Amino acid sequence: MRRPVSWLFVPGAKERYMAKLPEIQPDVAVLDLEDGLDPRDLQAARQRISEILNSKVVPPTHLAVRTHQVGTTEFLDDTAAFGPMLTALLLPKTASPEEVREAGTLLEARGLNHVRIIPMIESAEGLRNAFEILIAHPAVNGVALGGEDLAADLGLPFPVNGNPRISEGRTRLLESARSQLILAAAAARIPWRINSPELSLTDTTVVENAAEAARAHGFTGMLAVHPTQVAALVSGFRPKPPELDRAREIMKASTHDGAHAHQGRLVDEALLRQARNTLEDLDE
């Protein structure tokens, strides 16, 4: 599986959403049993997801499930729907390494050793324990930030148009949280680093700009809350022509090892690694 960029929430795996997946083409469809689902539809959603994940029909995209929080009876009930078509498991509100180990043990007991675990960091406690969470089990392959839940846990005021103090303070604190999470993920060698979703449902330019900013911050993908966001996310994470031109230029000019001058600027192994990473992003 190539490194996924777009992670589209599909509430309860409802048929009208699932039917559109071949057209929308997200990298991963996240079949949601938690916040995005009306609790009255929970049992029917579990049944639908069980049928999908245990079907012999190959799905049009990779499938993940967001369950309820580990340690709850709802989580155990959710896991009864798991099947061999499951690619990844998103664990909401993960706050401790023990939650990850419990999920990993359950997957092993079900013979689902291929399923990747993605803790969702959505609280101050989870952020503080991020590195330990990410090294808690070998199945952990990604991490996702739940920005709005984190803002609520931190007690941040609701953003109000026309009040720059609230907006600036909120932005600075959440940017600090993103940085902490990216550093923990890099230290734990976690390849999938997923940003929280942009909440704009109609302005794709806003979504694309948010994706581009997330990529610059070190994220490799982003959650989507609406099908219209998927194409904008893919575009936002794609390296832009000036980046590609510069990366190719540096690679072409670097015909020997060691630091050297190129067009009046120093080029060393660190810059070569960045150029390779940029071109690899394009290939993916």
Contacts in CASP RR format, 6 or more apart in sequence:
PFRMAT RR
TARGET T0000
AUTHOR 0000-0000-0000
METHOD contacts of the structure
MODEL  1
MRRPVSWLFVPGAKERYMAKLPEIQPDVAVLDLEDGLDPRDLQAARQRIS
EILNSKVVPPTHLAVRTHQVGTTEFLDDTAAFGPMLTALLLPKTASPEEV
REAGTLLEARGLNHVRIIPMIESAEGLRNAFEILIAHPAVNGVALGGEDL
AADLGLPFPVNGNPRISEGRTRLLESARSQLILAAAAARIPWRINSPELS
LTDTTVVENAAEAARAHGFTGMLAVHPTQVAALVSGFRPKPPELDRAREI
MKASTHDGAHAHQGRLVDEALLRQARNTLEDLDE
1 62 0 8 1.000
1 87 0 8 1.000
2 27 0 8 1.000
2 284 0 8 1.000
3 191 0 8 1.000
3 192 0 8 1.000
3 220 0 8 1.000
3 284 0 8 1.000
4 27 0 8 1.000
4 28 0 8 1.000
4 62 0 8 1.000
4 192 0 8 1.000
4 220 0 8 1.000
4 221 0 8 1.000
5 27 0 8 1.000
5 220 0 8 1.000
5 221 0 8 1.000
5 222 0 8 1.000
5 233 0 8 1.000
5 234 0 8 1.000
5 237 0 8 1.000
6 26 0 8 1.000
6 27 0 8 1.000
6 28 0 8 1.000
6 221 0 8 1.000
6 222 0 8 1.000
6 224 0 8 1.000
6 229 0 8 1.000
6 230 0 8 1.000
6 233 0 8 1.000
6 234 0 8 1.000
7 26 0 8 1.000
7 27 0 8 1.000
7 28 0 8 1.000
7 30 0 8 1.000
7 64 0 8 1.000
7 144 0 8 1.000
7 194 0 8 1.000
7 221 0 8 1.000
7 222 0 8 1.000
7 223 0 8 1.000
7 224 0 8 1.000
8 24 0 8 1.000
8 26 0 8 1.000
8 28 0 8 1.000
8 29 0 8 1.000
8 30 0 8 1.000
8 223 0 8 1.000
8 224 0 8 1.000
8 227 0 8 1.000
8 229 0 8 1.000
8 230 0 8 1.000
9 30 0 8 1.000
9 32 0 8 1.000
9 36 0 8 1.000
9 66 0 8 1.000
9 197 0 8 1.000
9 223 0 8 1.000
9 224 0 8 1.000
9 225 0 8 1.000
10 17 0 8 1.000
10 18 0 8 1.000
10 21 0 8 1.000
10 29 0 8 1.000
10 30 0 8 1.000
10 31 0 8 1.000
10 32 0 8 1.000
11 17 0 8 1.000
11 32 0 8 1.000
11 36 0 8 1.000
11 37 0 8 1.000
11 38 0 8 1.000
11 45 0 8 1.000
12 31 0 8 1.000
12 32 0 8 1.000
12 33 0 8 1.000
12 36 0 8 1.000
12 37 0 8 1.000
12 41 0 8 1.000
12 45 0 8 1.000
12 48 0 8 1.000
12 49 0 8 1.000
13 31 0 8 1.000
13 45 0 8 1.000
13 48 0 8 1.000
13 49 0 8 1.000
13 52 0 8 1.000
14 45 0 8 1.000
14 48 0 8 1.000
15 48 0 8 1.000
17 227 0 8 1.000
18 29 0 8 1.000
18 52 0 8 1.000
20 227 0 8 1.000
21 29 0 8 1.000
21 59 0 8 1.000
21 60 0 8 1.000
21 61 0 8 1.000
22 60 0 8 1.000
24 227 0 8 1.000
24 230 0 8 1.000
25 60 0 8 1.000
25 61 0 8 1.000
25 230 0 8 1.000
26 61 0 8 1.000
26 224 0 8 1.000
26 230 0 8 1.000
27 61 0 8 1.000
27 62 0 8 1.000
28 61 0 8 1.000
28 62 0 8 1.000
28 63 0 8 1.000
28 64 0 8 1.000
28 87 0 8 1.000
28 88 0 8 1.000
29 59 0 8 1.000
29 61 0 8 1.000
29 62 0 8 1.000
29 63 0 8 1.000
29 64 0 8 1.000
30 64 0 8 1.000
30 65 0 8 1.000
30 66 0 8 1.000
30 90 0 8 1.000
30 223 0 8 1.000
31 45 0 8 1.000
31 49 0 8 1.000
31 52 0 8 1.000
31 63 0 8 1.000
31 64 0 8 1.000
31 65 0 8 1.000
31 66 0 8 1.000
32 65 0 8 1.000
32 66 0 8 1.000
33 42 0 8 1.000
33 45 0 8 1.000
33 46 0 8 1.000
33 49 0 8 1.000
33 65 0 8 1.000
33 66 0 8 1.000
33 67 0 8 1.000
33 68 0 8 1.000
33 78 0 8 1.000
33 81 0 8 1.000
34 66 0 8 1.000
34 67 0 8 1.000
34 68 0 8 1.000
34 92 0 8 1.000
35 92 0 8 1.000
37 45 0 8 1.000
46 77 0 8 1.000
46 78 0 8 1.000
46 80 0 8 1.000
46 81 0 8 1.000
47 81 0 8 1.000
49 65 0 8 1.000
49 81 0 8 1.000
50 80 0 8 1.000
50 81 0 8 1.000
50 82 0 8 1.000
50 83 0 8 1.000
52 59 0 8 1.000
52 63 0 8 1.000
52 85 0 8 1.000
53 63 0 8 1.000
53 65 0 8 1.000
53 81 0 8 1.000
53 82 0 8 1.000
53 83 0 8 1.000
53 84 0 8 1.000
53 85 0 8 1.000
53 86 0 8 1.000
54 83 0 8 1.000
54 84 0 8 1.000
54 85 0 8 1.000
55 85 0 8 1.000
58 85 0 8 1.000
59 85 0 8 1.000
62 87 0 8 1.000
62 88 0 8 1.000
63 85 0 8 1.000
63 86 0 8 1.000
63 87 0 8 1.000
64 86 0 8 1.000
64 87 0 8 1.000
64 88 0 8 1.000
64 89 0 8 1.000
64 90 0 8 1.000
64 118 0 8 1.000
65 78 0 8 1.000
65 81 0 8 1.000
65 82 0 8 1.000
65 86 0 8 1.000
65 88 0 8 1.000
65 89 0 8 1.000
65 90 0 8 1.000
66 90 0 8 1.000
66 92 0 8 1.000
66 120 0 8 1.000
67 74 0 8 1.000
67 75 0 8 1.000
67 78 0 8 1.000
67 79 0 8 1.000
67 89 0 8 1.000
67 90 0 8 1.000
67 91 0 8 1.000
67 92 0 8 1.000
68 74 0 8 1.000
68 75 0 8 1.000
68 78 0 8 1.000
68 92 0 8 1.000
69 75 0 8 1.000
69 91 0 8 1.000
69 92 0 8 1.000
69 93 0 8 1.000
69 94 0 8 1.000
69 99 0 8 1.000
70 91 0 8 1.000
70 94 0 8 1.000
70 99 0 8 1.000
70 100 0 8 1.000
70 102 0 8 1.000
70 103 0 8 1.000
71 99 0 8 1.000
71 102 0 8 1.000
79 106 0 8 1.000
79 110 0 8 1.000
82 89 0 8 1.000
82 107 0 8 1.000
82 110 0 8 1.000
82 112 0 8 1.000
82 115 0 8 1.000
83 110 0 8 1.000
83 112 0 8 1.000
84 112 0 8 1.000
86 112 0 8 1.000
86 115 0 8 1.000
87 114 0 8 1.000
87 115 0 8 1.000
87 116 0 8 1.000
88 115 0 8 1.000
88 116 0 8 1.000
88 117 0 8 1.000
88 118 0 8 1.000
88 141 0 8 1.000
89 103 0 8 1.000
89 107 0 8 1.000
89 115 0 8 1.000
89 116 0 8 1.000
89 117 0 8 1.000
89 118 0 8 1.000
90 118 0 8 1.000
90 120 0 8 1.000
90 144 0 8 1.000
91 99 0 8 1.000
91 100 0 8 1.000
91 103 0 8 1.000
91 117 0 8 1.000
91 118 0 8 1.000
91 119 0 8 1.000
91 120 0 8 1.000
92 120 0 8 1.000
92 122 0 8 1.000
93 120 0 8 1.000
93 122 0 8 1.000
93 123 0 8 1.000
93 149 0 8 1.000
94 100 0 8 1.000
94 119 0 8 1.000
94 120 0 8 1.000
94 121 0 8 1.000
94 122 0 8 1.000
94 126 0 8 1.000
94 133 0 8 1.000
95 123 0 8 1.000
95 125 0 8 1.000
95 126 0 8 1.000
95 129 0 8 1.000
96 125 0 8 1.000
96 126 0 8 1.000
96 129 0 8 1.000
96 132 0 8 1.000
96 133 0 8 1.000
97 129 0 8 1.000
97 132 0 8 1.000
97 133 0 8 1.000
97 135 0 8 1.000
97 136 0 8 1.000
98 136 0 8 1.000
99 119 0 8 1.000
99 133 0 8 1.000
100 117 0 8 1.000
100 119 0 8 1.000
100 133 0 8 1.000
100 136 0 8 1.000
100 137 0 8 1.000
100 140 0 8 1.000
101 136 0 8 1.000
101 137 0 8 1.000
103 117 0 8 1.000
103 137 0 8 1.000
104 117 0 8 1.000
104 137 0 8 1.000
104 139 0 8 1.000
107 113 0 8 1.000
107 115 0 8 1.000
107 117 0 8 1.000
107 139 0 8 1.000
113 139 0 8 1.000
115 139 0 8 1.000
116 139 0 8 1.000
116 140 0 8 1.000
116 141 0 8 1.000
116 142 0 8 1.000
116 192 0 8 1.000
117 137 0 8 1.000
117 139 0 8 1.000
117 140 0 8 1.000
117 141 0 8 1.000
117 142 0 8 1.000
118 140 0 8 1.000
118 141 0 8 1.000
118 142 0 8 1.000
118 143 0 8 1.000
118 144 0 8 1.000
118 192 0 8 1.000
118 194 0 8 1.000
119 133 0 8 1.000
119 134 0 8 1.000
119 140 0 8 1.000
119 142 0 8 1.000
119 143 0 8 1.000
119 144 0 8 1.000
120 143 0 8 1.000
120 144 0 8 1.000
120 145 0 8 1.000
120 146 0 8 1.000
121 127 0 8 1.000
121 130 0 8 1.000
121 133 0 8 1.000
121 143 0 8 1.000
121 144 0 8 1.000
121 145 0 8 1.000
121 146 0 8 1.000
121 150 0 8 1.000
121 181 0 8 1.000
122 145 0 8 1.000
122 146 0 8 1.000
122 147 0 8 1.000
122 149 0 8 1.000
122 150 0 8 1.000
122 153 0 8 1.000
123 149 0 8 1.000
123 150 0 8 1.000
123 153 0 8 1.000
124 150 0 8 1.000
124 153 0 8 1.000
124 154 0 8 1.000
126 133 0 8 1.000
127 150 0 8 1.000
127 177 0 8 1.000
127 180 0 8 1.000
127 181 0 8 1.000
130 143 0 8 1.000
130 180 0 8 1.000
130 181 0 8 1.000
130 184 0 8 1.000
130 185 0 8 1.000
131 184 0 8 1.000
131 187 0 8 1.000
131 188 0 8 1.000
133 140 0 8 1.000
133 143 0 8 1.000
134 140 0 8 1.000
134 142 0 8 1.000
134 143 0 8 1.000
134 184 0 8 1.000
134 185 0 8 1.000
134 188 0 8 1.000
134 190 0 8 1.000
135 188 0 8 1.000
140 188 0 8 1.000
140 190 0 8 1.000
141 190 0 8 1.000
141 191 0 8 1.000
141 192 0 8 1.000
142 185 0 8 1.000
142 190 0 8 1.000
142 191 0 8 1.000
142 192 0 8 1.000
142 193 0 8 1.000
142 194 0 8 1.000
143 181 0 8 1.000
143 184 0 8 1.000
143 185 0 8 1.000
143 190 0 8 1.000
143 192 0 8 1.000
143 193 0 8 1.000
143 194 0 8 1.000
144 194 0 8 1.000
144 195 0 8 1.000
144 196 0 8 1.000
144 223 0 8 1.000
145 177 0 8 1.000
145 178 0 8 1.000
145 181 0 8 1.000
145 194 0 8 1.000
145 195 0 8 1.000
145 196 0 8 1.000
146 196 0 8 1.000
147 174 0 8 1.000
147 177 0 8 1.000
147 196 0 8 1.000
148 196 0 8 1.000
148 199 0 8 1.000
150 174 0 8 1.000
150 177 0 8 1.000
151 170 0 8 1.000
151 174 0 8 1.000
154 173 0 8 1.000
156 170 0 8 1.000
156 173 0 8 1.000
157 166 0 8 1.000
157 170 0 8 1.000
158 166 0 8 1.000
159 166 0 8 1.000
159 167 0 8 1.000
159 170 0 8 1.000
160 166 0 8 1.000
160 167 0 8 1.000
175 217 0 8 1.000
178 195 0 8 1.000
178 217 0 8 1.000
178 219 0 8 1.000
179 217 0 8 1.000
181 193 0 8 1.000
182 193 0 8 1.000
182 217 0 8 1.000
182 218 0 8 1.000
182 219 0 8 1.000
185 193 0 8 1.000
191 220 0 8 1.000
192 220 0 8 1.000
192 221 0 8 1.000
193 218 0 8 1.000
193 219 0 8 1.000
193 220 0 8 1.000
193 221 0 8 1.000
194 219 0 8 1.000
194 220 0 8 1.000
194 221 0 8 1.000
194 222 0 8 1.000
194 223 0 8 1.000
195 210 0 8 1.000
195 211 0 8 1.000
195 214 0 8 1.000
195 217 0 8 1.000
195 219 0 8 1.000
195 221 0 8 1.000
195 222 0 8 1.000
195 223 0 8 1.000
196 222 0 8 1.000
196 223 0 8 1.000
197 222 0 8 1.000
197 223 0 8 1.000
197 224 0 8 1.000
197 225 0 8 1.000
197 229 0 8 1.000
198 206 0 8 1.000
198 207 0 8 1.000
198 210 0 8 1.000
198 211 0 8 1.000
198 222 0 8 1.000
198 229 0 8 1.000
199 225 0 8 1.000
200 206 0 8 1.000
200 207 0 8 1.000
201 225 0 8 1.000
201 226 0 8 1.000
201 228 0 8 1.000
201 229 0 8 1.000
202 228 0 8 1.000
204 228 0 8 1.000
204 229 0 8 1.000
204 231 0 8 1.000
204 232 0 8 1.000
205 232 0 8 1.000
207 228 0 8 1.000
207 229 0 8 1.000
207 232 0 8 1.000
207 233 0 8 1.000
208 232 0 8 1.000
208 233 0 8 1.000
208 235 0 8 1.000
208 236 0 8 1.000
209 236 0 8 1.000
210 222 0 8 1.000
211 221 0 8 1.000
211 222 0 8 1.000
211 232 0 8 1.000
211 233 0 8 1.000
211 235 0 8 1.000
211 236 0 8 1.000
211 237 0 8 1.000
212 236 0 8 1.000
212 237 0 8 1.000
214 221 0 8 1.000
214 222 0 8 1.000
214 237 0 8 1.000
215 221 0 8 1.000
215 236 0 8 1.000
215 237 0 8 1.000
220 237 0 8 1.000
221 233 0 8 1.000
221 237 0 8 1.000
222 233 0 8 1.000
222 237 0 8 1.000
224 230 0 8 1.000
224 233 0 8 1.000
237 281 0 8 1.000
238 281 0 8 1.000
238 282 0 8 1.000
239 247 0 8 1.000
239 278 0 8 1.000
239 279 0 8 1.000
239 281 0 8 1.000
239 282 0 8 1.000
243 278 0 8 1.000
244 278 0 8 1.000
244 279 0 8 1.000
244 282 0 8 1.000
246 275 0 8 1.000
247 274 0 8 1.000
247 275 0 8 1.000
247 276 0 8 1.000
247 278 0 8 1.000
247 279 0 8 1.000
248 275 0 8 1.000
248 279 0 8 1.000
249 262 0 8 1.000
250 262 0 8 1.000
250 267 0 8 1.000
250 271 0 8 1.000
250 272 0 8 1.000
250 275 0 8 1.000
251 272 0 8 1.000
251 275 0 8 1.000
251 276 0 8 1.000
251 279 0 8 1.000
253 262 0 8 1.000
253 267 0 8 1.000
254 260 0 8 1.000
254 262 0 8 1.000
254 267 0 8 1.000
254 272 0 8 1.000
257 269 0 8 1.000
258 268 0 8 1.000
258 269 0 8 1.000
259 266 0 8 1.000
259 267 0 8 1.000
259 268 0 8 1.000
259 269 0 8 1.000
260 266 0 8 1.000
260 267 0 8 1.000
261 267 0 8 1.000
END
